[in-house]
């Protein structure tokens, strides 16, 4: 009787790979650095030290919005539209994808725990960077309208934009904290497994 040869069963590759996650996080970080140290820093210089809307954690009042838009002048308002808002239209989706996949990867079986993290928890984690990115895009739309309609600046628009900025920043900080905690747990487990 011939012995039957069985092909070893190949395990399906898990998506996303750690390499893809690292590449996307690096790309997101690089784009943020370009935006923060490029257009946003330039706008702050044009405004004599006043902070651009995108990076005000406590938001901004109607008077502060008027003061900033007046301080940057016509050239600065045009610069805010392009390149700042153009770059900031690419950044939020990249942020959501990179952080979402990182959180998904960290909660895959064997990373932060042996058993899979429940799907509801994983979806809730991914919702945080998606919320951040959605609010960032909404905020960009509000800022664009402020720039296009200047000097007519609707008070309600400024209030909604300011609120979007504040909640966006909270969601961003929460995303980074969640990723940091989960990455720390994964690193500790990885270190323990290596020593075993």
Helices and strands as residue ranges (DSSP letters): H 18-35, I 36-40, H 41-46, G 53-55, H 62-79, I 80-85, H 86-106, H 119-149, H 155-195
